[in-house]
Amino acid sequence: MKITTWLISGAALTATFSLALAVDLSGDPYGLWKPLRGAVYKFHSGLVADASPPTSNERRLTVLLDGKTAKEIFDSIGPDYPETCSDAKGDRHRRKKGIVCFYTAEDEKDKDGPYRCWIGMDLRTGDTVGTISC
């Protein structure tokens, strides 16, 4: 019985994941829409580092991106912030309202790349919110 439940759950998850990847981009004649790779998100209250679930008064969404998408965002929100969160040579930091991006020089050869961005939004007000400080 447990094996059947696991097989059904796995098939459903695979089907859902396949549908999520099968976005129809035919209505985009200029090719501006791109699939979003290297992303995870979290619904929460308080700071993104807190393990607090959303509440009736506070519901935030934070999206964490890396790889090519994070590099595009990083390049778009320059210039570099005057302070970085590390003392490592070559590290860079950029910030615009609810968007925070880092370039970590030592991750240059990492499979996800050296770029990471966090985008935060207050879902009750629609405003961007700070996500991480460092």
C-alpha positions as CSV (number, residue, x, y, z in Angstrom):
1,M,0.0,0.0,0.0
2,K,2.8,2.4,0.9
3,I,4.6,1.7,-2.4
4,T,1.5,2.5,-4.4
5,T,1.0,5.7,-2.5
6,W,4.6,6.7,-3.2
7,L,4.3,5.8,-6.9
8,I,1.1,7.8,-7.3
9,S,2.6,10.8,-5.4
10,G,5.8,10.6,-7.6
11,A,3.8,10.5,-10.8
12,A,1.7,13.5,-9.7
13,L,4.7,15.5,-8.8
14,T,6.4,14.7,-12.1
15,A,3.3,15.7,-14.0
16,T,3.0,18.9,-12.1
17,F,6.7,19.7,-12.6
18,S,6.4,18.9,-16.4
19,L,3.4,21.2,-16.7
20,A,5.3,24.0,-14.9
21,L,8.1,23.7,-17.4
22,A,5.8,23.7,-20.4
23,V,5.0,27.4,-20.5
24,D,3.6,28.5,-23.9
25,L,5.8,31.3,-25.1
26,S,4.1,31.5,-28.6
27,G,2.3,34.7,-27.6
28,D,5.7,36.5,-27.1
29,P,6.6,37.8,-30.6
30,Y,9.6,39.7,-29.4
31,G,11.1,36.9,-27.3
32,L,11.2,38.9,-24.1
33,W,9.8,36.2,-21.8
34,K,12.4,33.7,-20.6
35,P,12.0,30.5,-18.5
36,L,13.1,31.1,-14.9
37,R,15.9,28.7,-13.9
38,G,18.0,28.7,-10.8
39,A,15.2,30.0,-8.5
40,V,13.5,29.1,-5.3
41,Y,11.0,31.1,-3.3
42,K,9.6,31.4,0.2
43,F,6.4,32.7,1.7
44,H,7.1,34.1,5.2
45,S,6.6,36.8,7.8
46,G,9.4,38.8,9.4
47,L,12.9,38.5,8.0
48,V,13.7,36.0,5.3
49,A,16.2,34.3,7.6
50,D,13.4,33.7,10.2
51,A,11.6,30.4,10.1
52,S,8.3,32.3,10.6
53,P,5.4,31.2,8.4
54,P,3.1,33.9,7.0
55,T,0.5,35.4,9.3
56,S,-2.9,37.0,8.6
57,N,-1.2,40.4,9.0
58,E,2.1,39.8,7.3
59,R,2.7,37.7,4.2
60,R,6.0,38.2,2.3
61,L,7.4,36.5,-0.7
62,T,11.2,36.3,-1.2
63,V,12.6,34.8,-4.4
64,L,16.3,33.7,-4.5
65,L,17.9,33.5,-7.9
66,D,21.3,32.4,-9.0
67,G,23.1,31.7,-12.3
68,K,22.4,33.6,-15.5
69,T,19.2,35.2,-14.3
70,A,21.0,36.6,-11.2
71,K,23.8,37.9,-13.4
72,E,21.3,39.8,-15.6
73,I,19.7,41.4,-12.5
74,F,23.1,42.2,-11.0
75,D,24.2,43.9,-14.2
76,S,20.9,45.8,-14.4
77,I,20.9,47.3,-10.9
78,G,24.5,48.8,-10.8
79,P,26.5,50.5,-9.6
80,D,28.2,48.5,-6.8
81,Y,27.1,49.3,-3.2
82,P,30.0,51.0,-1.4
83,E,30.2,48.3,1.3
84,T,30.3,44.5,0.9
85,C,29.4,41.8,3.4
86,S,32.8,40.2,3.2
87,D,36.4,41.2,3.2
88,A,37.2,38.8,0.3
89,K,39.0,40.4,-2.6
90,G,36.8,40.7,-5.7
91,D,33.4,40.4,-3.9
92,R,30.7,42.8,-5.0
93,H,27.3,43.9,-3.7
94,R,24.4,45.7,-5.4
95,R,21.1,46.8,-3.9
96,K,18.0,48.6,-5.1
97,K,15.0,48.8,-2.7
98,G,13.8,45.1,-2.3
99,I,16.5,43.6,-4.5
100,V,19.9,42.5,-3.1
101,C,22.6,40.9,-5.3
102,F,26.0,39.6,-4.5
103,Y,28.9,38.5,-6.7
104,T,31.2,36.1,-4.7
105,A,34.6,35.9,-6.4
106,E,35.4,32.5,-4.9
107,D,32.3,31.0,-6.4
108,E,33.4,31.8,-10.0
109,K,33.7,28.1,-10.8
110,D,30.7,27.0,-8.9
111,K,28.0,25.3,-11.0
112,D,25.5,27.9,-10.0
113,G,28.0,30.7,-10.6
114,P,29.1,33.6,-8.5
115,Y,25.9,35.7,-8.7
116,R,22.9,35.5,-6.2
117,C,20.0,37.8,-5.9
118,W,17.1,38.1,-3.5
119,I,13.9,39.9,-4.4
120,G,11.4,40.6,-1.6
121,M,7.8,41.7,-1.8
122,D,5.1,42.4,0.8
123,L,2.1,40.6,-0.7
124,R,-0.4,42.6,1.4
125,T,0.8,46.0,0.1
126,G,2.6,45.2,-3.1
127,D,5.7,47.1,-2.0
128,T,9.2,45.7,-2.2
129,V,10.7,44.8,1.1
130,G,14.3,44.3,2.2
131,T,15.3,40.6,2.2
132,I,18.7,40.2,3.6
133,S,21.3,42.5,5.0
134,C,24.3,40.3,4.4
